[in-house]
């Protein structure tokens, strides 16, 4: 019972770090080579908006993970369970998409990070 809780907490921490990264991108930090295909050093407005949306998505994922693991209880169990399977699929897809990025920094950081997020998501939903 402890494994899914630890996985959910670890997933939430990693998502928190990613949220800070996306916030930095949204505020104009010159680290765009690590995200959104790596084509821009500083993101254009449309991708900055995408970074803000990503932060919101990370928050929903964290909520689903913590709910699915039983740390909190805010949505019906079926919603958090199905949601976490969708999240798992999302991160598995992210592995492939990041692995084929034209940006080496994105490939070498975000593909492994997506793999970690996928494993943590799977541990949560199987718990």
N, CA, C and O atoms as a MOPAC input file, in Angstrom:
PM7 MOZYME 1SCF
protein

 N      0.82300 1    -1.20400 1     0.00000 1
 C      0.00000 1     0.00000 1     0.00000 1
 C      0.86000 1     1.25800 1     0.00000 1
 O      0.44000 1     2.31300 1    -0.47600 1
 N      2.07200 1     1.13300 1     0.54100 1
 C      2.96000 1     2.28600 1     0.60600 1
 C      3.56000 1     2.62800 1    -0.75300 1
 O      3.80900 1     3.80000 1    -1.03300 1
 N      3.79900 1     1.63000 1    -1.60400 1
 C      4.43300 1     1.86300 1    -2.91500 1
 C      3.65000 1     2.84200 1    -3.78800 1
 O      4.25900 1     3.75600 1    -4.34300 1
 N      2.32800 1     2.69900 1    -3.93900 1
 C      1.61500 1     3.67100 1    -4.76900 1
 C      1.62300 1     5.07500 1    -4.16900 1
 O      1.63500 1     6.06200 1    -4.90500 1
 N      1.61500 1     5.17200 1    -2.86500 1
 C      1.66600 1     6.48500 1    -2.21400 1
 C      3.00600 1     7.14900 1    -2.49600 1
 O      3.05600 1     8.32400 1    -2.86100 1
 N      4.09000 1     6.40200 1    -2.32800 1
 C      5.42200 1     6.94500 1    -2.60900 1
 C      5.56900 1     7.31100 1    -4.07900 1
 O      6.15800 1     8.33900 1    -4.41200 1
 N      5.03300 1     6.46900 1    -4.95700 1
 C      5.08500 1     6.76000 1    -6.39000 1
 C      4.29100 1     8.02200 1    -6.71700 1
 O      4.73000 1     8.84000 1    -7.52500 1
 N      3.13000 1     8.18200 1    -6.09400 1
 C      2.30600 1     9.37700 1    -6.33500 1
 C      3.01100 1    10.63700 1    -5.83300 1
 O      2.96500 1    11.68400 1    -6.47900 1
 N      3.65600 1    10.52400 1    -4.68600 1
 C      4.38500 1    11.67800 1    -4.14600 1
 C      5.58600 1    12.00500 1    -5.03300 1
 O      5.84100 1    13.17200 1    -5.33000 1
 N      6.32200 1    10.97600 1    -5.45400 1
 C      7.46200 1    11.19600 1    -6.34800 1
 C      6.99800 1    11.81100 1    -7.66700 1
 O      7.63100 1    12.73200 1    -8.18500 1
 N      5.89600 1    11.30100 1    -8.20500 1
 C      5.33600 1    11.84400 1    -9.44900 1
 C      4.97200 1    13.31400 1    -9.26600 1
 O      5.24700 1    14.13800 1   -10.13800 1
 N      4.36400 1    13.63900 1    -8.14700 1
 C      3.96900 1    15.02000 1    -7.86700 1
 C      5.19200 1    15.92700 1    -7.75000 1
 O      5.16800 1    17.05800 1    -8.23400 1
 N      6.24700 1    15.44800 1    -7.12000 1
 C      7.47200 1    16.24100 1    -6.98900 1
 C      8.09300 1    16.49500 1    -8.36700 1
 O      8.47700 1    17.62300 1    -8.67800 1
 N      8.18900 1    15.45200 1    -9.18300 1
 C      8.76200 1    15.61900 1   -10.53200 1
 C      7.90400 1    16.58600 1   -11.34800 1
 O      8.43300 1    17.43700 1   -12.06200 1
 N      6.59500 1    16.45500 1   -11.24400 1
 C      5.70400 1    17.37300 1   -11.96600 1
 C      5.86400 1    18.80000 1   -11.44900 1
 O      5.76600 1    19.75100 1   -12.22400 1
 N      6.10800 1    18.95900 1   -10.15700 1
 C      6.35200 1    20.29000 1    -9.60300 1
 C      7.60200 1    20.92300 1   -10.20000 1
 O      7.61200 1    22.10900 1   -10.52900 1
 N      8.64800 1    20.12900 1   -10.33700 1
 C      9.88400 1    20.62600 1   -10.95600 1
 C      9.61700 1    20.98800 1   -12.41700 1
 O     10.07200 1    22.02600 1   -12.89800 1
 N      8.88000 1    20.13100 1   -13.11500 1
 C      8.53000 1    20.43400 1   -14.50700 1
 C      7.66200 1    21.69000 1   -14.60600 1
 O      7.79000 1    22.46000 1   -15.55800 1
 N      6.79300 1    21.89600 1   -13.63800 1
 C      5.96300 1    23.10300 1   -13.63400 1
 C      6.83300 1    24.35000 1   -13.49200 1
 O      6.58400 1    25.36300 1   -14.14600 1
 N      7.84900 1    24.27600 1   -12.64000 1
 C      8.77700 1    25.41000 1   -12.50900 1
 C      9.53200 1    25.65400 1   -13.81500 1
 O      9.74600 1    26.80000 1   -14.21200 1
 N      9.93200 1    24.57700 1   -14.47600 1
 C     10.58900 1    24.67300 1   -15.78100 1
 C      9.66000 1    25.35200 1   -16.79400 1
 O     10.07500 1    26.26000 1   -17.51500 1
 N      8.40200 1    24.90500 1   -16.84100 1
 C      7.44100 1    25.49600 1   -17.78200 1
 C      7.16000 1    26.96000 1   -17.43900 1
 O      6.97700 1    27.78600 1   -18.33200 1
 N      7.12800 1    27.27500 1   -16.15000 1
 C      6.93400 1    28.66700 1   -15.73600 1
 C      8.10000 1    29.52400 1   -16.21800 1
 O      7.89600 1    30.63200 1   -16.71400 1
 N      9.31400 1    29.01600 1   -16.07400 1
 C     10.48500 1    29.74700 1   -16.56200 1
 C     10.38800 1    29.97100 1   -18.07200 1
 O     10.69700 1    31.05700 1   -18.56200 1
 N      9.96300 1    28.95000 1   -18.80100 1
 C      9.77300 1    29.10000 1   -20.25200 1
 C      8.71600 1    30.15700 1   -20.55600 1
 O      8.90300 1    30.99900 1   -21.43500 1
 N      7.61100 1    30.10600 1   -19.82600 1
 C      6.51700 1    31.05400 1   -20.05000 1
 C      6.94300 1    32.48500 1   -19.75500 1
 O      6.43300 1    33.43000 1   -20.35800 1
 N      7.88000 1    32.64000 1   -18.82500 1
 C      8.35000 1    33.98300 1   -18.46300 1
 C      9.50800 1    34.46300 1   -19.34100 1
 O     10.02400 1    35.56500 1   -19.15300 1
 N      9.91000 1    33.62600 1   -20.30100 1
 C     10.91800 1    34.06300 1   -21.26100 1
 C     12.33700 1    33.60200 1   -21.00300 1
 O     13.27200 1    34.14200 1   -21.59400 1
 N     12.52200 1    32.62500 1   -20.14000 1
 C     13.87000 1    32.10900 1   -19.90000 1
 C     14.43000 1    31.50500 1   -21.19200 1
 O     13.69000 1    30.87200 1   -21.94500 1
 N     15.71500 1    31.69100 1   -21.45300 1
 C     16.31700 1    31.20600 1   -22.70900 1
 C     16.68300 1    29.71900 1   -22.66100 1
 O     17.82700 1    29.34700 1   -22.92200 1
 N     15.71800 1    28.88600 1   -22.33200 1
 C     15.94900 1    27.44500 1   -22.21100 1
 C     15.02300 1    26.65300 1   -23.12600 1
 O     14.73200 1    25.48300 1   -22.87600 1
 N     14.57200 1    27.29900 1   -24.17100 1
 C     13.62300 1    26.67600 1   -25.08700 1
 C     14.15600 1    25.46700 1   -25.83000 1
 O     13.37200 1    24.68800 1   -26.37100 1
 N     15.46900 1    25.28900 1   -25.87100 1
 C     16.02500 1    24.13200 1   -26.57900 1
 C     15.66500 1    22.81900 1   -25.89300 1
 O     15.83700 1    21.74800 1   -26.47400 1
 N     15.16500 1    22.89400 1   -24.65700 1
 C     14.78300 1    21.69900 1   -23.91300 1
 C     13.29700 1    21.34400 1   -24.06600 1
 O     12.83900 1    20.34900 1   -23.50400 1
 N     12.55200 1    22.14600 1   -24.81500 1
 C     11.10400 1    21.92500 1   -24.88700 1
 C     10.52800 1    22.34900 1   -26.22600 1
 O     11.14600 1    23.09800 1   -26.98100 1
 N      9.33200 1    21.85300 1   -26.50000 1
 C      8.56200 1    22.26500 1   -27.67300 1
 C      9.34500 1    22.09800 1   -28.97600 1
 O      9.25500 1    22.93100 1   -29.87800 1
 N     10.10700 1    21.01700 1   -29.05900 1
 C     10.86200 1    20.73300 1   -30.27000 1
 C     12.22400 1    21.39100 1   -30.30600 1
 O     13.01400 1    21.12000 1   -31.21000 1
 N     12.51400 1    22.24200 1   -29.35100 1
 C     13.82900 1    22.85700 1   -29.23800 1
 C     14.18400 1    23.87300 1   -30.29600 1
 O     15.35100 1    24.23800 1   -30.43400 1
 N     13.19200 1    24.34200 1   -31.05500 1
 C     13.47400 1    25.25300 1   -32.16700 1
 C     13.71600 1    26.69600 1   -31.72500 1
 O     14.24700 1    27.49900 1   -32.49200 1
 N     13.33100 1    27.02300 1   -30.50500 1
 C     13.43600 1    28.41800 1   -30.04500 1
 C     14.24000 1    28.49000 1   -28.75300 1
 O     14.01300 1    27.71600 1   -27.82300 1
 N     15.17700 1    29.42100 1   -28.70700 1
 C     15.92100 1    29.67400 1   -27.46500 1
 C     14.96500 1    30.27900 1   -26.43500 1
 O     14.87800 1    29.80800 1   -25.30100 1
 N     14.24700 1    31.33300 1   -26.85100 1
 C     13.19100 1    31.94600 1   -26.05100 1
 C     11.88900 1    31.67000 1   -26.79300 1
 O     11.77700 1    31.93800 1   -27.98900 1
 N     10.92300 1    31.14200 1   -26.08800 1
 C      9.67900 1    30.73600 1   -26.73900 1
 C      8.87200 1    31.91700 1   -27.24900 1
 O      8.81700 1    32.96300 1   -26.60200 1
 N      8.23300 1    31.75000 1   -28.43000 1
 C      7.27600 1    32.75800 1   -28.89500 1
 C      6.00600 1    32.69700 1   -28.04400 1
 O      5.81200 1    31.75600 1   -27.27400 1
 N      5.16100 1    33.68500 1   -28.18400 1
 C      3.96100 1    33.82100 1   -27.33900 1
 C      3.09200 1    32.57200 1   -27.33600 1
 O      2.62700 1    32.15200 1   -26.27600 1
 N      2.86300 1    31.97400 1   -28.49000 1
 C      1.95700 1    30.81400 1   -28.55200 1
 C      2.50800 1    29.63100 1   -27.74100 1
 O      1.74400 1    28.90400 1   -27.10700 1
 N      3.81500 1    29.44400 1   -27.76300 1
 C      4.40600 1    28.35600 1   -26.98000 1
 C      4.49300 1    28.70100 1   -25.50000 1
 O      4.46300 1    27.80700 1   -24.65400 1
 N      4.60200 1    29.98500 1   -25.17800 1
 C      4.55700 1    30.39300 1   -23.77000 1
 C      3.18700 1    30.07700 1   -23.19100 1
 O      3.07300 1    29.63400 1   -22.04800 1
 N      2.15500 1    30.30600 1   -23.97900 1
 C      0.79300 1    29.94600 1   -23.55100 1
 C      0.71500 1    28.43500 1   -23.35500 1
 O      0.11100 1    27.96100 1   -22.39200 1
 N      1.32400 1    27.68300 1   -24.26100 1
 C      1.37100 1    26.22500 1   -24.12300 1
 C      2.04900 1    25.79500 1   -22.83400 1
 O      1.63400 1    24.82200 1   -22.20400 1
 N      3.09100 1    26.51600 1   -22.44100 1
 C      3.77700 1    26.20600 1   -21.19000 1
 C      2.86600 1    26.43300 1   -19.98500 1
 O      2.88100 1    25.65100 1   -19.03400 1
 N      2.07900 1    27.49800 1   -20.02800 1
 C      1.12900 1    27.76800 1   -18.94200 1
 C      0.07200 1    26.65800 1   -18.88800 1
 O     -0.28900 1    26.19200 1   -17.80800 1
 N     -0.41600 1    26.24200 1   -20.05100 1
 C     -1.39200 1    25.14700 1   -20.10000 1
 C     -0.76500 1    23.86600 1   -19.54200 1
 O     -1.43100 1    23.10100 1   -18.84500 1
 N      0.50500 1    23.63500 1   -19.84600 1
 C      1.20200 1    22.45300 1   -19.31700 1
 C      1.20300 1    22.43500 1   -17.79900 1
 O      1.02700 1    21.38400 1   -17.18400 1
 N      1.40100 1    23.59500 1   -17.20000 1
 C      1.38700 1    23.68300 1   -15.73600 1
 C      0.03100 1    23.23800 1   -15.18900 1
 O     -0.03700 1    22.51600 1   -14.19400 1
 N     -1.02600 1    23.66400 1   -15.83400 1
 C     -2.37400 1    23.26400 1   -15.40800 1
 C     -2.57800 1    21.75800 1   -15.57600 1
 O     -3.17800 1    21.10300 1   -14.72300 1
 N     -2.07500 1    21.22400 1   -16.67300 1
 C     -2.18500 1    19.77400 1   -16.90500 1
 C     -1.40900 1    19.01500 1   -15.83700 1
 O     -1.89100 1    18.00600 1   -15.32300 1
 N     -0.21200 1    19.48800 1   -15.49600 1
 C      0.57700 1    18.83300 1   -14.44500 1
 C     -0.17700 1    18.83100 1   -13.11900 1
 O     -0.12800 1    17.85100 1   -12.37500 1
 N     -0.86800 1    19.91700 1   -12.82600 1
 C     -1.63400 1    19.99200 1   -11.57500 1
 C     -2.75300 1    18.95100 1   -11.56300 1
 O     -2.98200 1    18.29800 1   -10.54400 1
 N     -3.44800 1    18.79500 1   -12.68700 1
 C     -4.51600 1    17.79500 1   -12.77400 1
 C     -3.93900 1    16.38900 1   -12.62900 1
 O     -4.51400 1    15.54200 1   -11.94500 1
 N     -2.80100 1    16.14700 1   -13.27500 1
 C     -2.16800 1    14.82700 1   -13.17000 1
 C     -1.77700 1    14.53600 1   -11.72200 1
 O     -2.00400 1    13.43200 1   -11.22800 1
 N     -1.19600 1    15.51300 1   -11.04600 1
 C     -0.81700 1    15.32600 1    -9.64800 1
 C     -2.04800 1    15.02000 1    -8.78900 1
 O     -2.00600 1    14.13600 1    -7.93300 1
 N     -3.11500 1    15.73500 1    -9.01600 1
 C     -4.35900 1    15.49700 1    -8.28700 1
 C     -4.85900 1    14.07700 1    -8.52100 1
 O     -5.23600 1    13.38600 1    -7.57400 1
 N     -4.86500 1    13.63500 1    -9.78600 1
 C     -5.31400 1    12.27800 1   -10.10500 1
 C     -4.42400 1    11.22700 1    -9.43800 1
 O     -4.91800 1    10.24000 1    -8.89500 1
 N     -3.11200 1    11.44800 1    -9.48300 1
 C     -2.17500 1    10.48100 1    -8.89200 1
 C     -2.37400 1    10.37200 1    -7.39400 1
 O     -2.45500 1     9.27100 1    -6.84900 1
 N     -2.45300 1    11.51300 1    -6.73000 1
 C     -2.63300 1    11.50100 1    -5.27900 1
 C     -3.97700 1    10.88900 1    -4.89500 1
 O     -4.08000 1    10.19700 1    -3.88200 1
 N     -5.00300 1    11.14200 1    -5.70000 1
 C     -6.31700 1    10.55000 1    -5.44200 1
 C     -6.29300 1     9.03900 1    -5.67900 1
 O     -6.80700 1     8.26700 1    -4.87000 1
 N     -5.69800 1     8.63300 1    -6.77800 1
 C     -5.64000 1     7.20800 1    -7.11700 1
 C     -4.87400 1     6.41700 1    -6.05900 1
 O     -5.21400 1     5.27000 1    -5.76900 1
 N     -3.84300 1     7.03000 1    -5.48600 1
 C     -3.03600 1     6.36500 1    -4.45600 1
 C     -3.66700 1     6.43600 1    -3.07000 1
 O     -3.16000 1     5.83400 1    -2.12500 1
 N     -4.77300 1     7.17100 1    -2.94600 1
 C     -5.46200 1     7.25700 1    -1.66800 1
 C     -4.93200 1     8.31400 1    -0.71600 1
 O     -5.29900 1     8.33000 1     0.45900 1
 N     -4.07600 1     9.19500 1    -1.20600 1
 C     -3.54100 1    10.26700 1    -0.36400 1
 C     -4.61400 1    11.32400 1    -0.12300 1
 O     -4.72500 1    11.86800 1     0.97600 1
 N     -5.39200 1    11.60500 1    -1.14800 1
 C     -6.52400 1    12.52800 1    -1.05400 1
 C     -7.74600 1    11.84000 1    -1.64300 1
 O     -7.62300 1    10.79200 1    -2.27700 1
 N     -8.90300 1    12.41100 1    -1.44000 1
 C    -10.12700 1    11.83600 1    -2.00300 1
 C    -10.98900 1    12.98000 1    -2.53100 1
 O    -11.81000 1    13.53300 1    -1.79900 1
 N    -10.79800 1    13.33400 1    -3.80800 1
 C    -11.54200 1    14.45300 1    -4.39000 1
 C    -12.36700 1    14.07400 1    -5.61400 1
 O    -13.28700 1    14.79700 1    -5.99600 1
 N    -12.03700 1    12.94100 1    -6.22800 1
 C    -12.82200 1    12.48800 1    -7.38100 1
 C    -13.18700 1    11.02000 1    -7.16100 1
 O    -12.52500 1    10.32800 1    -6.38700 1
 N    -14.22900 1    10.54300 1    -7.83100 1
 C    -14.57900 1     9.11900 1    -7.69700 1
 C    -13.39200 1     8.23300 1    -8.11900 1
 O    -12.60200 1     8.60000 1    -8.98900 1
 N    -13.29400 1     7.07200 1    -7.48600 1
 C    -12.18700 1     6.15100 1    -7.76800 1
 C    -12.06300 1     5.80500 1    -9.24700 1
 O    -10.95700 1     5.72900 1    -9.78200 1
 N    -13.18700 1     5.59900 1    -9.89700 1
 C    -13.14500 1     5.23600 1   -11.32000 1
 C    -12.51900 1     6.37400 1   -12.14400 1
 O    -11.81600 1     6.11100 1   -13.11900 1
 N    -12.76400 1     7.61200 1   -11.76600 1
 C    -12.20000 1     8.75900 1   -12.48500 1
 C    -10.69000 1     8.79500 1   -12.31500 1
 O     -9.95700 1     8.98000 1   -13.28600 1
 N    -10.22600 1     8.62000 1   -11.08700 1
 C     -8.77400 1     8.66900 1   -10.87500 1
 C     -8.07600 1     7.46100 1   -11.50100 1
 O     -6.96600 1     7.59200 1   -12.01700 1
 N     -8.70400 1     6.30700 1   -11.46400 1
 C     -8.08400 1     5.11600 1   -12.05500 1
 C     -8.01600 1     5.22500 1   -13.57500 1
 O     -6.95500 1     5.02700 1   -14.16700 1
 N     -9.13200 1     5.53700 1   -14.19900 1
 C     -9.12900 1     5.69800 1   -15.65500 1
 C     -8.21800 1     6.86300 1   -16.05100 1
 O     -7.47500 1     6.78300 1   -17.02900 1
 N     -8.29000 1     7.93100 1   -15.28300 1
 C     -7.42800 1     9.08600 1   -15.55500 1
 C     -5.96400 1     8.73500 1   -15.49800 1
 O     -5.18600 1     9.20200 1   -16.33000 1
 N     -5.56600 1     7.92100 1   -14.53500 1
 C     -4.15500 1     7.54400 1   -14.42500 1
 C     -3.72400 1     6.61600 1   -15.55800 1
 O     -2.56600 1     6.65500 1   -15.97400 1
 N     -4.63300 1     5.78300 1   -16.06600 1
 C     -4.28300 1     4.98300 1   -17.24600 1
 C     -4.05600 1     5.90100 1   -18.44900 1
 O     -3.15000 1     5.67100 1   -19.25000 1
 N     -4.87600 1     6.93100 1   -18.56700 1
 C     -4.69400 1     7.90400 1   -19.65200 1
 C     -3.36600 1     8.63100 1   -19.46800 1
 O     -2.63100 1     8.83400 1   -20.43500 1
 N     -3.05700 1     9.02000 1   -18.24600 1
 C     -1.79200 1     9.69100 1   -17.94000 1
 C     -0.61600 1     8.78200 1   -18.28700 1
 O      0.36000 1     9.23300 1   -18.88600 1
 N     -0.70500 1     7.51900 1   -17.91800 1
 C      0.35000 1     6.56700 1   -18.26400 1
 C      0.56900 1     6.54100 1   -19.78200 1
 O      1.70300 1     6.61300 1   -20.25400 1
 N     -0.51600 1     6.43700 1   -20.53100 1
 C     -0.41400 1     6.43900 1   -21.99600 1
 C      0.18900 1     7.72500 1   -22.53000 1
 O      0.97800 1     7.70700 1   -23.47500 1
 N     -0.18700 1     8.83500 1   -21.92300 1
 C      0.33600 1    10.15300 1   -22.30500 1
 C      1.85200 1    10.19600 1   -22.12900 1
 O      2.56800 1    10.68200 1   -23.00500 1
 N      2.34100 1     9.68800 1   -20.99800 1
 C      3.78100 1     9.71300 1   -20.75500 1
 C      4.52300 1     8.71100 1   -21.64200 1
 O      5.65000 1     8.98200 1   -22.05700 1
 N      3.91400 1     7.55800 1   -21.93900 1
 C      4.53000 1     6.61000 1   -22.87400 1
 C      4.64800 1     7.25800 1   -24.25300 1
 O      5.68300 1     7.14400 1   -24.91000 1
 N      3.60200 1     7.92700 1   -24.68300 1
 C      3.65300 1     8.65900 1   -25.95300 1
 C      4.74000 1     9.73200 1   -25.90500 1
 O      5.45200 1     9.95300 1   -26.88500 1
 N      4.85900 1    10.39400 1   -24.75500 1
 C      5.87800 1    11.42900 1   -24.58600 1
 C      7.29300 1    10.89200 1   -24.74000 1
 O      8.17500 1    11.60000 1   -25.22500 1
 N      7.51700 1     9.64800 1   -24.33000 1
 C      8.84400 1     9.04300 1   -24.50300 1
 C      9.20900 1     9.05700 1   -25.98800 1
 O     10.28500 1     9.51500 1   -26.37400 1
 N      8.29700 1     8.55000 1   -26.80300 1
 C      8.55700 1     8.48400 1   -28.24300 1
 C      8.69800 1     9.84600 1   -28.88400 1
 O      9.61400 1    10.07200 1   -29.67400 1
 N      7.79900 1    10.75600 1   -28.55000 1
 C      7.84000 1    12.08600 1   -29.15700 1
 C      9.10000 1    12.84600 1   -28.76500 1
 O      9.70100 1    13.52300 1   -29.59900 1
 N      9.50200 1    12.73900 1   -27.50400 1
 C     10.73300 1    13.40300 1   -27.07900 1
 C     11.96400 1    12.72200 1   -27.67500 1
 O     12.96200 1    13.38600 1   -27.95900 1
 N     11.90300 1    11.41100 1   -27.86400 1
 C     13.04100 1    10.67900 1   -28.42000 1
 C     13.30900 1    11.04300 1   -29.87700 1
 O     14.44000 1    10.91600 1   -30.34500 1
 N     12.28800 1    11.49100 1   -30.59500 1
 C     12.48600 1    11.85100 1   -32.00600 1
 C     12.63000 1    13.35600 1   -32.21400 1
 O     12.64900 1    13.82500 1   -33.35200 1
 N     12.73000 1    14.10100 1   -31.14300 1
 C     12.90500 1    15.54800 1   -31.25300 1
 C     14.18500 1    15.87800 1   -32.00900 1
 O     15.17900 1    15.15900 1   -31.90500 1
 N     14.15600 1    16.95600 1   -32.76300 1
 C     15.36100 1    17.42200 1   -33.46000 1
 C     16.36300 1    18.03700 1   -32.49300 1
 O     17.53400 1    18.21500 1   -32.83100 1
 N     15.90500 1    18.35700 1   -31.30200 1
 C     16.74600 1    18.98100 1   -30.28900 1
 C     17.42100 1    17.91600 1   -29.43100 1
 O     16.74400 1    17.15500 1   -28.74000 1
 N     18.75300 1    17.85800 1   -29.47100 1
 C     19.48100 1    16.90300 1   -28.62700 1
 C     19.20800 1    17.13200 1   -27.14800 1
 O     18.96200 1    16.16400 1   -26.42900 1
 N     19.24100 1    18.38200 1   -26.65700 1
 C     18.94400 1    18.57200 1   -25.23200 1
 C     17.57000 1    18.03300 1   -24.83400 1
 O     17.41000 1    17.45700 1   -23.75800 1
 N     16.58700 1    18.22400 1   -25.70500 1
 C     15.24800 1    17.70300 1   -25.39900 1
 C     15.24700 1    16.17900 1   -25.41700 1
 O     14.66500 1    15.54600 1   -24.53700 1
 N     15.89600 1    15.59300 1   -26.41800 1
 C     15.95400 1    14.12500 1   -26.49500 1
 C     16.61200 1    13.52700 1   -25.26700 1
 O     16.12000 1    12.54800 1   -24.70600 1
 N     17.72400 1    14.11500 1   -24.84900 1
 C     18.52300 1    13.53200 1   -23.77900 1
 C     17.98400 1    13.81700 1   -22.37600 1
 O     18.37900 1    13.14600 1   -21.42300 1
 N     17.09600 1    14.79300 1   -22.23300 1
 C     16.53000 1    15.06800 1   -20.91000 1
 C     15.06300 1    14.66500 1   -20.81600 1
 O     14.65200 1    14.00800 1   -19.86000 1
 N     14.28400 1    15.05700 1   -21.80400 1
 C     12.83800 1    14.85200 1   -21.68500 1
 C     12.38400 1    13.42500 1   -21.99300 1
 O     11.39500 1    12.96500 1   -21.42100 1
 N     13.08000 1    12.71700 1   -22.88100 1
 C     12.69000 1    11.32300 1   -23.13700 1
 C     12.90500 1    10.46300 1   -21.88600 1
 O     11.99700 1     9.72800 1   -21.49900 1
 N     14.08300 1    10.53300 1   -21.23800 1
 C     14.23700 1     9.75500 1   -19.99700 1
 C     13.28600 1    10.22500 1   -18.89000 1
 O     12.77700 1     9.41100 1   -18.12000 1
 N     13.05300 1    11.52600 1   -18.81500 1
 C     12.13700 1    12.04200 1   -17.81300 1
 C     10.72100 1    11.53000 1   -18.05900 1
 O     10.00600 1    11.20200 1   -17.11300 1
 N     10.31800 1    11.46100 1   -19.31500 1
 C      9.00600 1    10.89500 1   -19.64800 1
 C      8.93200 1     9.43200 1   -19.24800 1
 O      7.88200 1     8.96100 1   -18.81000 1
 N     10.04300 1     8.70300 1   -19.39600 1
 C     10.07000 1     7.29700 1   -18.99400 1
 C      9.89000 1     7.16800 1   -17.47700 1
 O      9.15400 1     6.30100 1   -17.00500 1
 N     10.55800 1     8.02600 1   -16.73000 1
 C     10.41000 1     8.02200 1   -15.27100 1
 C      8.95600 1     8.31900 1   -14.89800 1
 O      8.38400 1     7.64800 1   -14.03800 1
 N      8.36500 1     9.31400 1   -15.53900 1
 C      6.97000 1     9.67600 1   -15.26200 1
 C      6.02200 1     8.53300 1   -15.62900 1
 O      5.04000 1     8.29100 1   -14.92700 1
 N      6.31100 1     7.83600 1   -16.72100 1
 C      5.47600 1     6.69900 1   -17.13000 1
 C      5.54800 1     5.58600 1   -16.08500 1
 O      4.52000 1     5.02600 1   -15.70400 1
 N      6.75600 1     5.26300 1   -15.61900 1
 C      6.91500 1     4.20600 1   -14.61700 1
 C      6.19900 1     4.59200 1   -13.31900 1
 O      5.49100 1     3.77400 1   -12.73200 1
 N      6.38200 1     5.82900 1   -12.87500 1
 C      5.71300 1     6.27500 1   -11.65200 1
 C      4.19800 1     6.20700 1   -11.80700 1
 O      3.49600 1     5.77300 1   -10.89400 1
 N      3.69500 1     6.63700 1   -12.96400 1
 C      2.24600 1     6.57800 1   -13.22200 1
 C      1.74000 1     5.14900 1   -13.18300 1
 O      0.67500 1     4.87100 1   -12.63200 1
 N      2.51300 1     4.23900 1   -13.77300 1
 C      2.11800 1     2.83700 1   -13.77500 1
 C      2.09700 1     2.27700 1   -12.35100 1
 O      1.18300 1     1.53800 1   -11.98600 1
 N      3.09100 1     2.62500 1   -11.56100 1
 C      3.11000 1     2.17500 1   -10.15500 1
 C      1.90700 1     2.68900 1    -9.38200 1
 O      1.33800 1     1.97600 1    -8.55500 1
 N      1.52600 1     3.91900 1    -9.65400 1
 C      0.35100 1     4.48400 1    -8.97600 1
 C     -0.90200 1     3.72200 1    -9.36500 1
 O     -1.66700 1     3.30200 1    -8.49700 1
 N     -1.11900 1     3.53900 1   -10.65400 1
 C     -2.38200 1     2.94600 1   -11.10200 1
 C     -2.46200 1     1.45600 1   -10.78600 1
 O     -3.55600 1     0.92400 1   -10.60000 1
 N     -1.33200 1     0.78500 1   -10.72400 1
 C     -1.35500 1    -0.65200 1   -10.36700 1
 C     -1.45600 1    -0.87500 1    -8.87200 1
 O     -1.78900 1    -1.97100 1    -8.42000 1
 N     -1.16400 1     0.18700 1    -8.08900 1
 C     -1.19100 1     0.07300 1    -6.63600 1
 C     -2.55600 1    -0.13800 1    -6.10300 1
 O     -2.73400 1    -0.25200 1    -4.89000 1

